[in-house]
Amino acid sequence: MPIDGGMEECIWTFRRRSEQLSLRREETSNGVNLVVVDSGTSRSFAFSDVDRLIAFQSDMEAFLIRTGWTFVTFAPDRRSGRDRRQMPRMTERRRWWTDSRPDESV
């Protein structure tokens, strides 16, 4: 749910060995901030609009992955219903439309 009718609070969490880093967006009267919390130390990056923040955050996430960090969680978890990843597929085929057609000339 959005905070005060504005941006919804979302948190991206990364880990590297025993270190943990989280990214959070927050609205301000001047625009938006990306709040980075690393080992309990918080740092904010201010942006005039959310599009610039998203571009910066995307670059930061790519840098984190390249330097050994692993994405571990996103909050809030919006999934609902059954978790299909834990169920066997049995005979279900995901991409049946890519199967070749039987040779009709035989």
ZIRALIN-V557151 format. One record per residue. N is the residue number from 1. RES is the residue in one letter. PSI is psi in whole degrees, 0 to 359 (none if undefined). D_FIRST is the distance of its C-alpha to the first C-alpha in whole Angstrom. Layout:
BEGIN
n;res;psi;d_first
N;RES;PSI;D_FIRST
N;RES;PSI;D_FIRST
END
This chain:
BEGIN
n;res;psi;d_first
1;M;138;0
2;P;149;4
3;I;124;7
4;D;39;9
5;G;4;8
6;G;230;9
7;M;138;8
8;E;138;6
9;E;119;8
10;C;143;10
11;I;126;13
12;W;129;16
13;T;135;19
14;F;152;23
15;R;148;26
16;R;114;30
17;R;239;32
18;S;1;31
19;E;148;29
20;Q;139;25
21;L;136;23
22;S;148;19
23;L;135;18
24;R;139;15
25;R;143;14
26;E;143;13
27;E;144;14
28;T;175;17
29;S;340;20
30;N;358;22
31;G;233;19
32;V;153;17
33;N;148;18
34;L;116;18
35;V;122;19
36;V;123;21
37;V;117;22
38;D;116;25
39;S;41;27
40;G;351;25
41;T;127;26
42;S;141;24
43;R;138;24
44;S;142;22
45;F;121;23
46;A;141;23
47;F;148;22
48;S;334;23
49;D;162;20
50;V;330;17
51;D;320;20
52;R;321;22
53;L;315;20
54;I;317;19
55;A;316;23
56;F;315;24
57;Q;320;21
58;S;316;23
59;D;319;26
60;M;317;25
61;E;319;24
62;A;318;27
63;F;316;29
64;L;314;28
65;I;317;28
66;R;334;32
67;T;21;33
68;G;1;32
69;W;152;28
70;T;132;27
71;F;127;23
72;V;329;22
73;T;156;18
74;F;135;15
75;A;140;12
76;P;152;9
77;D;115;12
78;R;358;11
79;R;147;14
80;S;162;15
81;G;194;19
82;R;146;22
83;D;101;22
84;R;341;25
85;R;339;26
86;Q;0;28
87;M;137;30
88;P;151;33
89;R;337;34
90;M;254;37
91;T;1;39
92;E;136;35
93;R;125;36
94;R;315;33
95;R;59;35
96;W;333;38
97;W;349;38
98;T;354;40
99;D;145;43
100;S;156;46
101;R;147;48
102;P;150;51
103;D;113;54
104;E;352;56
105;S;349;59
106;V;none;60
END
